[in-house]
């Protein structure tokens, strides 16, 4: 049985799960909870910074961003929601 979680940026009807051999982080909490972000090729410093991801489901409606950062426990494959911004 494959991984059926959706990759951030893919269309809901694509049914796109993670591709083998690629690196992802899982988003924890917030409007994008459970989604995966494709990070293959990202610099280590960029991964350590997290990301501000565009979402239509956050506090600032369409075009707002959900802020995600690495978990405090140092889990390298998970980012935690840190709030929303415009």
PDB file with one MODEL, atoms N, CA, C and O in Angstrom:
MODEL        1
ATOM      1  N   UNK A   1       0.848  -1.174   0.000  1.00  0.00           N
ATOM      2  CA  UNK A   1       0.000   0.000   0.000  1.00  0.00           C
ATOM      3  C   UNK A   1       0.893   1.238   0.000  1.00  0.00           C
ATOM      4  O   UNK A   1       1.803   1.332   0.824  1.00  0.00           O
ATOM      5  N   UNK A   2       0.654   2.194  -0.910  1.00  0.00           N
ATOM      6  CA  UNK A   2       1.478   3.383  -1.039  1.00  0.00           C
ATOM      7  C   UNK A   2       1.069   4.494  -0.100  1.00  0.00           C
ATOM      8  O   UNK A   2       0.072   4.395   0.615  1.00  0.00           O
ATOM      9  N   UNK A   3       1.852   5.546  -0.116  1.00  0.00           N
ATOM     10  CA  UNK A   3       1.598   6.722   0.695  1.00  0.00           C
ATOM     11  C   UNK A   3       0.625   7.613  -0.076  1.00  0.00           C
ATOM     12  O   UNK A   3       0.918   8.022  -1.199  1.00  0.00           O
ATOM     13  N   UNK A   4      -0.522   7.913   0.515  1.00  0.00           N
ATOM     14  CA  UNK A   4      -1.562   8.659  -0.188  1.00  0.00           C
ATOM     15  C   UNK A   4      -1.661  10.110   0.262  1.00  0.00           C
ATOM     16  O   UNK A   4      -2.626  10.791  -0.084  1.00  0.00           O
ATOM     17  N   UNK A   5      -0.692  10.595   1.019  1.00  0.00           N
ATOM     18  CA  UNK A   5      -0.726  11.992   1.420  1.00  0.00           C
ATOM     19  C   UNK A   5      -0.457  12.872   0.210  1.00  0.00           C
ATOM     20  O   UNK A   5       0.270  12.484  -0.704  1.00  0.00           O
ATOM     21  N   UNK A   6      -1.047  14.053   0.213  1.00  0.00           N
ATOM     22  CA  UNK A   6      -0.919  14.970  -0.912  1.00  0.00           C
ATOM     23  C   UNK A   6       0.324  15.832  -0.766  1.00  0.00           C
ATOM     24  O   UNK A   6       0.678  16.254   0.335  1.00  0.00           O
ATOM     25  N   UNK A   7       0.973  16.083  -1.876  1.00  0.00           N
ATOM     26  CA  UNK A   7       2.154  16.925  -1.929  1.00  0.00           C
ATOM     27  C   UNK A   7       1.703  18.362  -2.160  1.00  0.00           C
ATOM     28  O   UNK A   7       0.901  18.627  -3.055  1.00  0.00           O
ATOM     29  N   UNK A   8       2.218  19.291  -1.354  1.00  0.00           N
ATOM     30  CA  UNK A   8       1.889  20.707  -1.482  1.00  0.00           C
ATOM     31  C   UNK A   8       2.156  21.157  -2.919  1.00  0.00           C
ATOM     32  O   UNK A   8       3.209  20.868  -3.488  1.00  0.00           O
ATOM     33  N   UNK A   9       1.193  21.862  -3.488  1.00  0.00           N
ATOM     34  CA  UNK A   9       1.322  22.353  -4.861  1.00  0.00           C
ATOM     35  C   UNK A   9       0.695  21.453  -5.894  1.00  0.00           C
ATOM     36  O   UNK A   9       0.516  21.873  -7.037  1.00  0.00           O
ATOM     37  N   UNK A  10       0.352  20.221  -5.534  1.00  0.00           N
ATOM     38  CA  UNK A  10      -0.317  19.341  -6.495  1.00  0.00           C
ATOM     39  C   UNK A  10      -1.820  19.606  -6.444  1.00  0.00           C
ATOM     40  O   UNK A  10      -2.337  20.069  -5.427  1.00  0.00           O
ATOM     41  N   UNK A  11      -2.498  19.322  -7.504  1.00  0.00           N
ATOM     42  CA  UNK A  11      -3.940  19.503  -7.572  1.00  0.00           C
ATOM     43  C   UNK A  11      -4.628  18.361  -6.833  1.00  0.00           C
ATOM     44  O   UNK A  11      -4.172  17.220  -6.899  1.00  0.00           O
ATOM     45  N   UNK A  12      -5.727  18.656  -6.127  1.00  0.00           N
ATOM     46  CA  UNK A  12      -6.406  17.592  -5.365  1.00  0.00           C
ATOM     47  C   UNK A  12      -6.835  16.401  -6.212  1.00  0.00           C
ATOM     48  O   UNK A  12      -6.832  15.270  -5.727  1.00  0.00           O
ATOM     49  N   UNK A  13      -7.203  16.634  -7.467  1.00  0.00           N
ATOM     50  CA  UNK A  13      -7.665  15.529  -8.304  1.00  0.00           C
ATOM     51  C   UNK A  13      -6.527  14.770  -8.976  1.00  0.00           C
ATOM     52  O   UNK A  13      -6.770  13.786  -9.675  1.00  0.00           O
ATOM     53  N   UNK A  14      -5.282  15.216  -8.774  1.00  0.00           N
ATOM     54  CA  UNK A  14      -4.134  14.511  -9.352  1.00  0.00           C
ATOM     55  C   UNK A  14      -3.835  13.216  -8.616  1.00  0.00           C
ATOM     56  O   UNK A  14      -3.277  12.281  -9.190  1.00  0.00           O
ATOM     57  N   UNK A  15      -4.213  13.163  -7.328  1.00  0.00           N
ATOM     58  CA  UNK A  15      -3.909  11.973  -6.542  1.00  0.00           C
ATOM     59  C   UNK A  15      -2.415  11.774  -6.355  1.00  0.00           C
ATOM     60  O   UNK A  15      -1.962  10.648  -6.148  1.00  0.00           O
ATOM     61  N   UNK A  16      -1.650  12.840  -6.424  1.00  0.00           N
ATOM     62  CA  UNK A  16      -0.200  12.748  -6.336  1.00  0.00           C
ATOM     63  C   UNK A  16       0.264  12.521  -4.913  1.00  0.00           C
ATOM     64  O   UNK A  16       0.023  13.344  -4.030  1.00  0.00           O
ATOM     65  N   UNK A  17       0.917  11.425  -4.701  1.00  0.00           N
ATOM     66  CA  UNK A  17       1.581  11.155  -3.438  1.00  0.00           C
ATOM     67  C   UNK A  17       3.062  11.392  -3.639  1.00  0.00           C
ATOM     68  O   UNK A  17       3.488  11.812  -4.715  1.00  0.00           O
ATOM     69  N   UNK A  18       3.835  11.129  -2.629  1.00  0.00           N
ATOM     70  CA  UNK A  18       5.276  11.323  -2.763  1.00  0.00           C
ATOM     71  C   UNK A  18       5.898  10.343  -3.759  1.00  0.00           C
ATOM     72  O   UNK A  18       5.470   9.195  -3.872  1.00  0.00           O
ATOM     73  N   UNK A  19       6.899  10.814  -4.466  1.00  0.00           N
ATOM     74  CA  UNK A  19       7.628   9.969  -5.411  1.00  0.00           C
ATOM     75  C   UNK A  19       8.815   9.324  -4.710  1.00  0.00           C
ATOM     76  O   UNK A  19       9.492   9.981  -3.920  1.00  0.00           O
ATOM     77  N   UNK A  20       9.077   8.060  -4.983  1.00  0.00           N
ATOM     78  CA  UNK A  20      10.231   7.387  -4.387  1.00  0.00           C
ATOM     79  C   UNK A  20      11.529   8.114  -4.749  1.00  0.00           C
ATOM     80  O   UNK A  20      11.675   8.634  -5.855  1.00  0.00           O
ATOM     81  N   UNK A  21      12.450   8.141  -3.816  1.00  0.00           N
ATOM     82  CA  UNK A  21      13.756   8.727  -4.066  1.00  0.00           C
ATOM     83  C   UNK A  21      13.810  10.240  -3.922  1.00  0.00           C
ATOM     84  O   UNK A  21      14.856  10.841  -4.166  1.00  0.00           O
ATOM     85  N   UNK A  22      12.711  10.865  -3.533  1.00  0.00           N
ATOM     86  CA  UNK A  22      12.679  12.316  -3.331  1.00  0.00           C
ATOM     87  C   UNK A  22      12.494  12.608  -1.848  1.00  0.00           C
ATOM     88  O   UNK A  22      11.908  11.813  -1.113  1.00  0.00           O
ATOM     89  N   UNK A  23      13.005  13.764  -1.416  1.00  0.00           N
ATOM     90  CA  UNK A  23      12.917  14.145  -0.008  1.00  0.00           C
ATOM     91  C   UNK A  23      11.728  15.073   0.217  1.00  0.00           C
ATOM     92  O   UNK A  23      11.462  15.973  -0.581  1.00  0.00           O
ATOM     93  N   UNK A  24      11.022  14.837   1.313  1.00  0.00           N
ATOM     94  CA  UNK A  24       9.862  15.630   1.682  1.00  0.00           C
ATOM     95  C   UNK A  24       9.908  15.924   3.176  1.00  0.00           C
ATOM     96  O   UNK A  24      10.549  15.210   3.947  1.00  0.00           O
ATOM     97  N   UNK A  25       9.210  16.996   3.571  1.00  0.00           N
ATOM     98  CA  UNK A  25       8.912  17.217   4.976  1.00  0.00           C
ATOM     99  C   UNK A  25       7.391  17.184   5.111  1.00  0.00           C
ATOM    100  O   UNK A  25       6.666  17.603   4.210  1.00  0.00           O
ATOM    101  N   UNK A  26       6.925  16.681   6.247  1.00  0.00           N
ATOM    102  CA  UNK A  26       5.495  16.635   6.534  1.00  0.00           C
ATOM    103  C   UNK A  26       5.117  17.875   7.323  1.00  0.00           C
ATOM    104  O   UNK A  26       5.829  18.262   8.250  1.00  0.00           O
ATOM    105  N   UNK A  27       3.997  18.506   6.964  1.00  0.00           N
ATOM    106  CA  UNK A  27       3.504  19.676   7.668  1.00  0.00           C
ATOM    107  C   UNK A  27       2.602  19.220   8.810  1.00  0.00           C
ATOM    108  O   UNK A  27       1.724  18.378   8.622  1.00  0.00           O
ATOM    109  N   UNK A  28       2.829  19.788  10.001  1.00  0.00           N
ATOM    110  CA  UNK A  28       2.106  19.386  11.200  1.00  0.00           C
ATOM    111  C   UNK A  28       1.330  20.584  11.740  1.00  0.00           C
ATOM    112  O   UNK A  28       1.923  21.611  12.067  1.00  0.00           O
ATOM    113  N   UNK A  29       0.012  20.457  11.834  1.00  0.00           N
ATOM    114  CA  UNK A  29      -0.836  21.520  12.353  1.00  0.00           C
ATOM    115  C   UNK A  29      -1.167  22.550  11.290  1.00  0.00           C
ATOM    116  O   UNK A  29      -0.665  22.483  10.168  1.00  0.00           O
ATOM    117  N   UNK A  30      -2.013  23.499  11.649  1.00  0.00           N
ATOM    118  CA  UNK A  30      -2.364  24.583  10.747  1.00  0.00           C
ATOM    119  C   UNK A  30      -3.173  24.148   9.546  1.00  0.00           C
ATOM    120  O   UNK A  30      -3.641  23.011   9.481  1.00  0.00           O
ATOM    121  N   UNK A  31      -3.338  25.058   8.589  1.00  0.00           N
ATOM    122  CA  UNK A  31      -4.218  24.793   7.450  1.00  0.00           C
ATOM    123  C   UNK A  31      -3.702  23.746   6.462  1.00  0.00           C
ATOM    124  O   UNK A  31      -4.474  23.226   5.656  1.00  0.00           O
ATOM    125  N   UNK A  32      -2.429  23.438   6.514  1.00  0.00           N
ATOM    126  CA  UNK A  32      -1.862  22.465   5.566  1.00  0.00           C
ATOM    127  C   UNK A  32      -1.458  21.155   6.251  1.00  0.00           C
ATOM    128  O   UNK A  32      -0.656  20.388   5.718  1.00  0.00           O
ATOM    129  N   UNK A  33      -2.016  20.912   7.426  1.00  0.00           N
ATOM    130  CA  UNK A  33      -1.682  19.731   8.221  1.00  0.00           C
ATOM    131  C   UNK A  33      -1.739  18.452   7.397  1.00  0.00           C
ATOM    132  O   UNK A  33      -2.718  18.197   6.696  1.00  0.00           O
ATOM    133  N   UNK A  34      -0.697  17.663   7.487  1.00  0.00           N
ATOM    134  CA  UNK A  34      -0.648  16.374   6.813  1.00  0.00           C
ATOM    135  C   UNK A  34      -0.092  16.405   5.403  1.00  0.00           C
ATOM    136  O   UNK A  34       0.224  15.356   4.842  1.00  0.00           O
ATOM    137  N   UNK A  35       0.034  17.582   4.821  1.00  0.00           N
ATOM    138  CA  UNK A  35       0.587  17.668   3.464  1.00  0.00           C
ATOM    139  C   UNK A  35       2.103  17.492   3.515  1.00  0.00           C
ATOM    140  O   UNK A  35       2.727  17.610   4.570  1.00  0.00           O
ATOM    141  N   UNK A  36       2.665  17.212   2.369  1.00  0.00           N
ATOM    142  CA  UNK A  36       4.109  17.047   2.227  1.00  0.00           C
ATOM    143  C   UNK A  36       4.664  18.169   1.355  1.00  0.00           C
ATOM    144  O   UNK A  36       4.019  18.599   0.399  1.00  0.00           O
ATOM    145  N   UNK A  37       5.854  18.634   1.690  1.00  0.00           N
ATOM    146  CA  UNK A  37       6.549  19.639   0.878  1.00  0.00           C
ATOM    147  C   UNK A  37       7.785  18.975   0.288  1.00  0.00           C
ATOM    148  O   UNK A  37       8.598  18.395   1.008  1.00  0.00           O
ATOM    149  N   UNK A  38       7.912  19.067  -1.011  1.00  0.00           N
ATOM    150  CA  UNK A  38       9.038  18.492  -1.755  1.00  0.00           C
ATOM    151  C   UNK A  38      10.272  19.369  -1.529  1.00  0.00           C
ATOM    152  O   UNK A  38      10.268  20.542  -1.902  1.00  0.00           O
ATOM    153  N   UNK A  39      11.329  18.812  -0.922  1.00  0.00           N
ATOM    154  CA  UNK A  39      12.521  19.599  -0.594  1.00  0.00           C
ATOM    155  C   UNK A  39      13.795  19.071  -1.246  1.00  0.00           C
ATOM    156  O   UNK A  39      14.885  19.534  -0.911  1.00  0.00           O
ATOM    157  N   UNK A  40      13.688  18.131  -2.153  1.00  0.00           N
ATOM    158  CA  UNK A  40      14.875  17.631  -2.829  1.00  0.00           C
ATOM    159  C   UNK A  40      15.585  18.803  -3.504  1.00  0.00           C
ATOM    160  O   UNK A  40      14.965  19.563  -4.248  1.00  0.00           O
ATOM    161  N   UNK A  41      16.867  18.947  -3.248  1.00  0.00           N
ATOM    162  CA  UNK A  41      17.656  20.012  -3.850  1.00  0.00           C
ATOM    163  C   UNK A  41      17.700  21.299  -3.035  1.00  0.00           C
ATOM    164  O   UNK A  41      18.452  22.212  -3.375  1.00  0.00           O
ATOM    165  N   UNK A  42      16.914  21.392  -1.971  1.00  0.00           N
ATOM    166  CA  UNK A  42      16.959  22.581  -1.127  1.00  0.00           C
ATOM    167  C   UNK A  42      18.268  22.593  -0.337  1.00  0.00           C
ATOM    168  O   UNK A  42      18.771  21.540   0.056  1.00  0.00           O
ATOM    169  N   UNK A  43      18.804  23.760  -0.112  1.00  0.00           N
ATOM    170  CA  UNK A  43      19.991  23.914   0.736  1.00  0.00           C
ATOM    171  C   UNK A  43      19.606  23.621   2.185  1.00  0.00           C
ATOM    172  O   UNK A  43      18.473  23.873   2.593  1.00  0.00           O
ATOM    173  N   UNK A  44      20.544  23.093   2.954  1.00  0.00           N
ATOM    174  CA  UNK A  44      20.292  22.767   4.363  1.00  0.00           C
ATOM    175  C   UNK A  44      19.800  23.986   5.139  1.00  0.00           C
ATOM    176  O   UNK A  44      18.922  23.863   5.993  1.00  0.00           O
ATOM    177  N   UNK A  45      20.358  25.158   4.849  1.00  0.00           N
ATOM    178  CA  UNK A  45      19.942  26.383   5.548  1.00  0.00           C
ATOM    179  C   UNK A  45      18.486  26.719   5.244  1.00  0.00           C
ATOM    180  O   UNK A  45      17.765  27.184   6.126  1.00  0.00           O
ATOM    181  N   UNK A  46      18.049  26.491   4.017  1.00  0.00           N
ATOM    182  CA  UNK A  46      16.655  26.752   3.654  1.00  0.00           C
ATOM    183  C   UNK A  46      15.710  25.784   4.356  1.00  0.00           C
ATOM    184  O   UNK A  46      14.628  26.175   4.795  1.00  0.00           O
ATOM    185  N   UNK A  47      16.110  24.543   4.460  1.00  0.00           N
ATOM    186  CA  UNK A  47      15.299  23.552   5.164  1.00  0.00           C
ATOM    187  C   UNK A  47      15.212  23.919   6.643  1.00  0.00           C
ATOM    188  O   UNK A  47      14.152  23.776   7.254  1.00  0.00           O
ATOM    189  N   UNK A  48      16.297  24.383   7.214  1.00  0.00           N
ATOM    190  CA  UNK A  48      16.322  24.777   8.623  1.00  0.00           C
ATOM    191  C   UNK A  48      15.460  26.007   8.892  1.00  0.00           C
ATOM    192  O   UNK A  48      14.983  26.200  10.010  1.00  0.00           O
ATOM    193  N   UNK A  49      15.258  26.842   7.866  1.00  0.00           N
ATOM    194  CA  UNK A  49      14.434  28.048   8.014  1.00  0.00           C
ATOM    195  C   UNK A  49      12.946  27.757   7.943  1.00  0.00           C
ATOM    196  O   UNK A  49      12.146  28.526   8.475  1.00  0.00           O
ATOM    197  N   UNK A  50      12.551  26.655   7.294  1.00  0.00           N
ATOM    198  CA  UNK A  50      11.135  26.389   7.083  1.00  0.00           C
ATOM    199  C   UNK A  50      10.637  27.172   5.887  1.00  0.00           C
ATOM    200  O   UNK A  50      11.422  27.537   5.012  1.00  0.00           O
ATOM    201  N   UNK A  51       9.331  27.434   5.840  1.00  0.00           N
ATOM    202  CA  UNK A  51       8.770  28.090   4.655  1.00  0.00           C
ATOM    203  C   UNK A  51       7.469  28.822   4.982  1.00  0.00           C
ATOM    204  O   UNK A  51       6.767  28.481   5.933  1.00  0.00           O
ATOM    205  N   UNK A  52       7.169  29.827   4.176  1.00  0.00           N
ATOM    206  CA  UNK A  52       5.889  30.534   4.205  1.00  0.00           C
ATOM    207  C   UNK A  52       5.140  30.070   2.961  1.00  0.00           C
ATOM    208  O   UNK A  52       5.464  30.493   1.851  1.00  0.00           O
ATOM    209  N   UNK A  53       4.156  29.215   3.131  1.00  0.00           N
ATOM    210  CA  UNK A  53       3.479  28.553   2.028  1.00  0.00           C
ATOM    211  C   UNK A  53       2.120  29.181   1.748  1.00  0.00           C
ATOM    212  O   UNK A  53       1.318  29.365   2.663  1.00  0.00           O
ATOM    213  N   UNK A  54       1.864  29.507   0.504  1.00  0.00           N
ATOM    214  CA  UNK A  54       0.589  30.098   0.112  1.00  0.00           C
ATOM    215  C   UNK A  54      -0.536  29.106   0.388  1.00  0.00           C
ATOM    216  O   UNK A  54      -0.441  27.922   0.067  1.00  0.00           O
ATOM    217  N   UNK A  55      -1.606  29.625   0.992  1.00  0.00           N
ATOM    218  CA  UNK A  55      -2.771  28.795   1.279  1.00  0.00           C
ATOM    219  C   UNK A  55      -4.046  29.620   1.182  1.00  0.00           C
ATOM    220  O   UNK A  55      -4.047  30.821   1.453  1.00  0.00           O
ATOM    221  N   UNK A  56      -5.109  28.972   0.800  1.00  0.00           N
ATOM    222  CA  UNK A  56      -6.415  29.627   0.761  1.00  0.00           C
ATOM    223  C   UNK A  56      -7.189  29.362   2.040  1.00  0.00           C
ATOM    224  O   UNK A  56      -8.281  29.898   2.227  1.00  0.00           O
ATOM    225  N   UNK A  57      -6.635  28.540   2.922  1.00  0.00           N
ATOM    226  CA  UNK A  57      -7.365  28.116   4.113  1.00  0.00           C
ATOM    227  C   UNK A  57      -6.890  28.790   5.393  1.00  0.00           C
ATOM    228  O   UNK A  57      -7.392  28.460   6.468  1.00  0.00           O
ATOM    229  N   UNK A  58      -5.960  29.705   5.322  1.00  0.00           N
ATOM    230  CA  UNK A  58      -5.429  30.339   6.523  1.00  0.00           C
ATOM    231  C   UNK A  58      -6.228  31.549   6.968  1.00  0.00           C
ATOM    232  O   UNK A  58      -7.303  31.827   6.435  1.00  0.00           O
ATOM    233  N   UNK A  59      -5.701  32.259   7.939  1.00  0.00           N
ATOM    234  CA  UNK A  59      -6.368  33.413   8.532  1.00  0.00           C
ATOM    235  C   UNK A  59      -6.507  34.590   7.574  1.00  0.00           C
ATOM    236  O   UNK A  59      -7.347  35.464   7.793  1.00  0.00           O
ATOM    237  N   UNK A  60      -5.703  34.627   6.521  1.00  0.00           N
ATOM    238  CA  UNK A  60      -5.712  35.754   5.596  1.00  0.00           C
ATOM    239  C   UNK A  60      -6.359  35.409   4.259  1.00  0.00           C
ATOM    240  O   UNK A  60      -6.146  36.106   3.267  1.00  0.00           O
ATOM    241  N   UNK A  61      -7.145  34.340   4.227  1.00  0.00           N
ATOM    242  CA  UNK A  61      -7.886  33.934   3.030  1.00  0.00           C
ATOM    243  C   UNK A  61      -6.956  33.680   1.849  1.00  0.00           C
ATOM    244  O   UNK A  61      -5.747  33.554   2.047  1.00  0.00           O
ATOM    245  N   UNK A  62      -7.483  33.602   0.625  1.00  0.00           N
ATOM    246  CA  UNK A  62      -6.638  33.299  -0.529  1.00  0.00           C
ATOM    247  C   UNK A  62      -5.466  34.273  -0.657  1.00  0.00           C
ATOM    248  O   UNK A  62      -5.636  35.488  -0.562  1.00  0.00           O
ATOM    249  N   UNK A  63      -4.300  33.726  -0.869  1.00  0.00           N
ATOM    250  CA  UNK A  63      -3.094  34.531  -1.014  1.00  0.00           C
ATOM    251  C   UNK A  63      -2.329  34.702   0.277  1.00  0.00           C
ATOM    252  O   UNK A  63      -1.179  35.140   0.263  1.00  0.00           O
ATOM    253  N   UNK A  64      -2.950  34.364   1.398  1.00  0.00           N
ATOM    254  CA  UNK A  64      -2.226  34.395   2.670  1.00  0.00           C
ATOM    255  C   UNK A  64      -1.207  33.262   2.715  1.00  0.00           C
ATOM    256  O   UNK A  64      -1.191  32.385   1.851  1.00  0.00           O
ATOM    257  N   UNK A  65      -0.386  33.297   3.707  1.00  0.00           N
ATOM    258  CA  UNK A  65       0.644  32.263   3.840  1.00  0.00           C
ATOM    259  C   UNK A  65       0.594  31.625   5.220  1.00  0.00           C
ATOM    260  O   UNK A  65       0.332  32.289   6.223  1.00  0.00           O
ATOM    261  N   UNK A  66       0.848  30.340   5.245  1.00  0.00           N
ATOM    262  CA  UNK A  66       0.983  29.590   6.489  1.00  0.00           C
ATOM    263  C   UNK A  66       2.480  29.410   6.733  1.00  0.00           C
ATOM    264  O   UNK A  66       3.214  28.950   5.858  1.00  0.00           O
ATOM    265  N   UNK A  67       2.914  29.777   7.922  1.00  0.00           N
ATOM    266  CA  UNK A  67       4.333  29.678   8.267  1.00  0.00           C
ATOM    267  C   UNK A  67       4.601  28.327   8.923  1.00  0.00           C
ATOM    268  O   UNK A  67       3.927  27.942   9.878  1.00  0.00           O
ATOM    269  N   UNK A  68       5.587  27.622   8.401  1.00  0.00           N
ATOM    270  CA  UNK A  68       5.989  26.331   8.958  1.00  0.00           C
ATOM    271  C   UNK A  68       7.482  26.352   9.228  1.00  0.00           C
ATOM    272  O   UNK A  68       8.261  26.885   8.438  1.00  0.00           O
ATOM    273  N   UNK A  69       7.876  25.759  10.365  1.00  0.00           N
ATOM    274  CA  UNK A  69       9.293  25.707  10.733  1.00  0.00           C
ATOM    275  C   UNK A  69       9.606  24.333  11.313  1.00  0.00           C
ATOM    276  O   UNK A  69       8.704  23.629  11.766  1.00  0.00           O
ATOM    277  N   UNK A  70      10.875  23.952  11.300  1.00  0.00           N
ATOM    278  CA  UNK A  70      11.237  22.638  11.824  1.00  0.00           C
ATOM    279  C   UNK A  70      10.759  22.465  13.265  1.00  0.00           C
ATOM    280  O   UNK A  70      10.737  23.423  14.038  1.00  0.00           O
ATOM    281  N   UNK A  71      10.386  21.263  13.611  1.00  0.00           N
ATOM    282  CA  UNK A  71       9.949  20.962  14.969  1.00  0.00           C
ATOM    283  C   UNK A  71      11.072  21.232  15.960  1.00  0.00           C
ATOM    284  O   UNK A  71      12.246  21.038  15.647  1.00  0.00           O
ATOM    285  N   UNK A  72      10.709  21.676  17.141  1.00  0.00           N
ATOM    286  CA  UNK A  72      11.689  21.979  18.189  1.00  0.00           C
ATOM    287  C   UNK A  72      12.491  20.747  18.595  1.00  0.00           C
ATOM    288  O   UNK A  72      13.623  20.871  19.062  1.00  0.00           O
ATOM    289  N   UNK A  73      11.912  19.557  18.420  1.00  0.00           N
ATOM    290  CA  UNK A  73      12.621  18.336  18.812  1.00  0.00           C
ATOM    291  C   UNK A  73      13.665  17.905  17.777  1.00  0.00           C
ATOM    292  O   UNK A  73      14.334  16.885  17.948  1.00  0.00           O
ATOM    293  N   UNK A  74      13.796  18.685  16.709  1.00  0.00           N
ATOM    294  CA  UNK A  74      14.822  18.411  15.712  1.00  0.00           C
ATOM    295  C   UNK A  74      14.449  17.351  14.691  1.00  0.00           C
ATOM    296  O   UNK A  74      15.313  16.915  13.929  1.00  0.00           O
ATOM    297  N   UNK A  75      13.193  16.919  14.646  1.00  0.00           N
ATOM    298  CA  UNK A  75      12.767  15.927  13.656  1.00  0.00           C
ATOM    299  C   UNK A  75      12.988  16.501  12.257  1.00  0.00           C
ATOM    300  O   UNK A  75      12.324  17.470  11.889  1.00  0.00           O
ATOM    301  N   UNK A  76      13.897  15.933  11.474  1.00  0.00           N
ATOM    302  CA  UNK A  76      14.256  16.534  10.189  1.00  0.00           C
ATOM    303  C   UNK A  76      13.223  16.383   9.086  1.00  0.00           C
ATOM    304  O   UNK A  76      13.355  17.001   8.029  1.00  0.00           O
ATOM    305  N   UNK A  77      12.214  15.585   9.309  1.00  0.00           N
ATOM    306  CA  UNK A  77      11.230  15.350   8.245  1.00  0.00           C
ATOM    307  C   UNK A  77       9.865  15.950   8.556  1.00  0.00           C
ATOM    308  O   UNK A  77       8.879  15.628   7.894  1.00  0.00           O
ATOM    309  N   UNK A  78       9.802  16.829   9.571  1.00  0.00           N
ATOM    310  CA  UNK A  78       8.515  17.432   9.935  1.00  0.00           C
ATOM    311  C   UNK A  78       8.688  18.913  10.254  1.00  0.00           C
ATOM    312  O   UNK A  78       9.630  19.315  10.936  1.00  0.00           O
ATOM    313  N   UNK A  79       7.752  19.713   9.744  1.00  0.00           N
ATOM    314  CA  UNK A  79       7.685  21.139  10.074  1.00  0.00           C
ATOM    315  C   UNK A  79       6.380  21.416  10.774  1.00  0.00           C
ATOM    316  O   UNK A  79       5.338  20.873  10.408  1.00  0.00           O
ATOM    317  N   UNK A  80       6.439  22.262  11.785  1.00  0.00           N
ATOM    318  CA  UNK A  80       5.276  22.616  12.596  1.00  0.00           C
ATOM    319  C   UNK A  80       4.750  23.989  12.191  1.00  0.00           C
ATOM    320  O   UNK A  80       5.515  24.898  11.871  1.00  0.00           O
ATOM    321  N   UNK A  81       3.421  24.115  12.214  1.00  0.00           N
ATOM    322  CA  UNK A  81       2.771  25.387  11.904  1.00  0.00           C
ATOM    323  C   UNK A  81       3.141  26.411  12.952  1.00  0.00           C
ATOM    324  O   UNK A  81       3.073  26.123  14.146  1.00  0.00           O
ATOM    325  N   UNK A  82       3.537  27.620  12.525  1.00  0.00           N
ATOM    326  CA  UNK A  82       3.942  28.689  13.435  1.00  0.00           C
ATOM    327  C   UNK A  82       3.014  29.892  13.345  1.00  0.00           C
ATOM    328  O   UNK A  82       3.249  30.898  14.015  1.00  0.00           O
ATOM    329  N   UNK A  83       1.962  29.810  12.529  1.00  0.00           N
ATOM    330  CA  UNK A  83       1.014  30.906  12.397  1.00  0.00           C
ATOM    331  C   UNK A  83       0.796  31.260  10.934  1.00  0.00           C
ATOM    332  O   UNK A  83       1.330  30.619  10.030  1.00  0.00           O
ATOM    333  N   UNK A  84      -0.003  32.300  10.730  1.00  0.00           N
ATOM    334  CA  UNK A  84      -0.335  32.766   9.378  1.00  0.00           C
ATOM    335  C   UNK A  84       0.148  34.196   9.193  1.00  0.00           C
ATOM    336  O   UNK A  84       0.309  34.932  10.166  1.00  0.00           O
ATOM    337  N   UNK A  85       0.376  34.585   7.962  1.00  0.00           N
ATOM    338  CA  UNK A  85       0.757  35.949   7.627  1.00  0.00           C
ATOM    339  C   UNK A  85       0.133  36.307   6.282  1.00  0.00           C
ATOM    340  O   UNK A  85      -0.286  35.438   5.517  1.00  0.00           O
ATOM    341  N   UNK A  86       0.083  37.591   6.020  1.00  0.00           N
ATOM    342  CA  UNK A  86      -0.488  38.024   4.738  1.00  0.00           C
ATOM    343  C   UNK A  86       0.580  38.103   3.671  1.00  0.00           C
ATOM    344  O   UNK A  86       0.286  38.451   2.527  1.00  0.00           O
TER     345      UNK A  86
ENDMDL
END
